[in-house]
Amino acid sequence: MKRLALILALVAAPAFAVEPDEVLDDPALEARAREISAGLRCPVCRNESIDESNAGVSRDLRLMVRERLVAGDSDAEVVRAVVDRYGEFVLLKPDASGANLVLWLAAPGLLLLAGGVAFVSIRRRASGPEDRLTEEEETRLKDILKP
């Protein structure tokens, strides 16, 4: 029974990151805040959303998101405000446009390039040596290698 309680506590641990004093009274606004927070990365914790993180900066970001929602901002305006302040790094799923498009396409492009180079290299080796020694060169080589 104790193990089950421990497992449930560990599974629910990310939900404890949002403290009770942060929760909005309006359930619809709170749901929007949670959805936005789930898509924003904690600047301190790698690959952890601000909704899951216990870092101080994550708390500040959660409060900022909620303040902007209460002020009447749309979800896109809230995300834009956070990105303007902290950069695109805070987006867990950045847009695939502009400079990010180059980053999104670089890995598959380099993989295809490496595969092409490997294919050509293997084909050349399989076809055999292109430069064979002439009979005169083979005879001279045998003479050199004789003890």
C-alpha positions as CSV (number, residue, x, y, z in Angstrom):
1,M,0.0,0.0,0.0
2,K,2.9,2.3,0.8
3,R,4.5,1.7,-2.5
4,L,1.3,2.5,-4.4
5,A,1.0,5.8,-2.5
6,L,4.6,6.6,-3.3
7,I,4.1,5.8,-7.0
8,L,1.0,7.9,-7.2
9,A,2.7,10.8,-5.4
10,L,5.6,10.6,-7.9
11,V,3.3,10.4,-10.9
12,A,1.3,13.4,-9.6
13,A,4.4,15.4,-8.7
14,P,4.4,17.6,-11.8
15,A,0.9,18.7,-10.9
16,F,2.2,20.1,-7.6
17,A,4.4,22.7,-9.4
18,V,1.5,25.1,-9.7
19,E,0.9,26.3,-6.2
20,P,-2.5,27.0,-4.8
21,D,-2.0,30.7,-4.6
22,E,-1.4,30.8,-8.4
23,V,-4.6,29.1,-9.4
24,L,-7.2,31.4,-11.0
25,D,-10.8,31.5,-9.6
26,D,-12.2,31.2,-13.2
27,P,-11.9,27.6,-14.3
28,A,-11.9,28.5,-18.0
29,L,-9.1,31.0,-17.5
30,E,-7.2,28.4,-15.4
31,A,-7.6,25.8,-18.1
32,R,-6.2,28.2,-20.7
33,A,-3.3,29.1,-18.4
34,R,-2.5,25.4,-18.0
35,E,-2.6,24.8,-21.7
36,I,-0.3,27.7,-22.4
37,S,2.0,26.8,-19.6
38,A,2.3,23.2,-20.9
39,G,3.8,24.6,-24.1
40,L,6.3,26.9,-22.5
41,R,9.8,25.6,-21.5
42,C,11.4,26.5,-18.2
43,P,14.5,28.6,-19.0
44,V,16.3,26.9,-16.1
45,C,15.1,23.2,-16.4
46,R,15.8,21.6,-19.7
47,N,12.8,20.1,-21.5
48,E,10.4,20.7,-18.6
49,S,7.4,22.9,-19.0
50,I,6.8,25.8,-16.7
51,D,3.7,24.0,-15.5
52,E,5.8,21.1,-14.3
53,S,8.9,23.1,-13.0
54,N,9.4,24.2,-9.4
55,A,12.0,26.8,-10.4
56,G,11.5,30.4,-9.4
57,V,11.5,31.7,-12.9
58,S,8.8,29.2,-13.9
59,R,6.6,30.5,-11.1
60,D,7.2,34.0,-12.4
61,L,6.3,32.9,-15.9
62,R,3.1,31.1,-14.7
63,L,2.1,34.3,-12.8
64,M,2.8,36.4,-15.9
65,V,0.7,34.1,-18.1
66,R,-2.2,34.3,-15.6
67,E,-1.9,38.1,-15.2
68,R,-2.1,38.6,-19.0
69,L,-5.1,36.2,-19.3
70,V,-6.9,38.1,-16.6
71,A,-6.1,41.3,-18.4
72,G,-7.9,40.0,-21.5
73,D,-5.0,38.9,-23.7
74,S,-5.6,36.1,-26.2
75,D,-3.5,32.9,-25.9
76,A,-1.4,34.0,-28.9
77,E,-0.7,37.4,-27.3
78,V,0.4,35.8,-24.0
79,V,2.8,33.4,-25.8
80,R,4.1,36.3,-27.9
81,A,4.8,38.3,-24.8
82,V,6.7,35.5,-23.2
83,V,8.7,34.9,-26.4
84,D,9.4,38.6,-26.7
85,R,10.8,38.6,-23.1
86,Y,12.7,35.2,-23.1
87,G,13.2,34.3,-26.8
88,E,12.0,31.4,-28.8
89,F,13.9,29.0,-26.5
90,V,10.9,29.0,-24.2
91,L,8.7,27.3,-26.8
92,L,8.7,23.6,-26.3
93,K,7.5,23.3,-29.9
94,P,9.0,26.1,-31.9
95,D,7.5,27.2,-35.3
96,A,9.0,25.6,-38.3
97,S,9.5,28.9,-40.2
98,G,12.3,31.3,-41.0
99,A,15.6,30.4,-39.4
100,N,14.0,27.6,-37.5
101,L,13.0,26.0,-40.8
102,V,16.8,25.7,-41.6
103,L,17.3,23.9,-38.3
104,W,14.4,21.6,-38.9
105,L,15.6,20.6,-42.4
106,A,19.4,20.5,-41.6
107,A,19.4,17.2,-39.9
108,P,17.4,15.2,-42.5
109,G,19.4,17.0,-45.2
110,L,22.8,16.1,-43.7
111,L,21.5,12.5,-43.2
112,L,20.6,12.2,-46.9
113,L,24.0,13.8,-47.9
114,A,25.9,11.3,-45.7
115,G,23.9,8.4,-47.1
116,G,24.7,9.5,-50.6
117,V,28.4,9.8,-49.9
118,A,28.4,6.4,-48.3
119,F,26.5,4.9,-51.2
120,V,28.9,6.3,-53.8
121,S,31.9,5.2,-51.7
122,I,30.6,1.7,-51.3
123,R,29.8,1.4,-55.1
124,R,33.3,2.5,-56.0
125,R,34.9,-0.1,-53.7
126,A,32.6,-2.8,-55.1
127,S,33.5,-2.1,-58.7
128,G,37.2,-2.9,-58.0
129,P,40.4,-0.9,-58.3
130,E,40.3,1.4,-61.3
131,D,44.1,1.8,-61.6
132,R,45.8,-1.5,-62.2
133,L,49.5,-1.8,-62.4
134,T,51.0,-2.4,-65.9
135,E,52.9,-5.6,-66.5
136,E,56.2,-3.6,-66.3
137,E,55.2,-2.1,-62.9
138,E,54.2,-5.5,-61.5
139,T,57.5,-7.0,-62.6
140,R,59.5,-4.1,-61.0
141,L,57.4,-4.4,-57.8
142,K,58.2,-8.1,-57.6
143,D,61.9,-7.3,-58.1
144,I,61.8,-4.7,-55.3
145,L,60.0,-7.1,-52.9
146,K,62.4,-10.0,-53.4
147,P,64.6,-10.6,-50.4
